[in-house]
Amino acid sequence: HGILNTIVTFVKEKFPMVRIRLRRTGSRGQPSYRLVVADKESPRDGRFLEIVGFYNPRTEPGTLEIKEDRIYEWMNKGALPTESVAQLFKTSGTSERYARLKKGEAADVLLAEAATARAARITNDKTSK
């Protein structure tokens, strides 16, 4: 049992079991997505732990709402974003702010900065087909 436990802990450290990913919503041909924290094994539109945001790619530019405080908390617990979510975090500045949080910057300052960045982002509620 000793070697089996070692292998299991190694796998859990290398491949965290919780992911931040997109969950598709919307009707056929009109996709919008929820950012959810879900178990790695659950299907794309299956069970999830928490909704942490919303993304609509059909607006110009895409609408992105993120609960950054919850994102930081889940990432501190070991949740990893998928490639597509990591790209969204990069465009919204969330990944850069999270790196600053890890270096020791205050979370309140970063959340205030995120709120001003969200307000400054140009949004168009009109969706394309």
ABEGO torsion letter per residue (X at the ends): XAAAAAAAAAAAAABBABBBBBBBBEBBGBBBBBBBBBBAABBAABBBABBAEBBBAABOBBBBBBBAAAAAAAAAAGBBBBAAAAAAAAAAGAAAAAAAAAAGBBAAAAAAAAAAAAAABBBBABBBX
